[in-house]
Amino acid sequence: MKKVMLSILAAVLTTGTLFASVQTASAQYYDGPYRYERRGPPPPPYRDPPRRHRHNDTGAVIAGGIAAGLLGGIISGAIANDSGPRYVEPPPPPPPRCWLEDRRVPNSYDGGWHMESCRVCQ
């Protein structure tokens, strides 16, 4: 069970660091060139301001990857170093060695003897 949990944790950490290193998309709405009526563009105060996207997120992405790695290291270290007391029952004693032997046994009916297979254990 411990190996299964550690392998799942390693897979989660690997995929987490892969997704943390991917840059975010900066999608903008684009519906083709500006379409104005026949009279031309609107006067200057009503024009759309130029769009400037200066999101420099590389530092945040690196910090997220480092934080995920540290957190995963702490969790996997805690799982791997489980040094608490363990109460395990001792193994049962081995079963006795037994075999069958033919022995001469007195017959209770006529006072004679007969052979019988008896179980002998050590």
Phi, psi and omega in degrees: 000324182294320179294322179296314181296320180293323179290323176295317179297320178295321179294319179295318180293321179295313180292327178295319179289329177293317180286333179287335182273353180281136180282153181283152179275142177244075182279143178235153177283126180223120182241039180084186179293161180299137179248120179248166175288183184295338186278354179107186183290159178291165178297161188307319183293341185263001178286154177289138177291153178296143182270123179237115179248109179236062179268103178262088187261011184295324179294321179293323180293317179295318179296322177295320178294320178294318179296319179296320179295317179295316180296318177295322178295320179294315182293314181292327176294322178292323179289317183288332184254049179279089186256029178288171180293143179239127179252105183242135178290142177293153180294149180294153179295152181294149180294153181291151177279121182232153176206169180256135177231145173276125181231153178273121186238141179291143179269126185278349183274317185237007178079009180265197180234153173214165181265137179223145175277121181244146176274125181242127180241148182259000000 
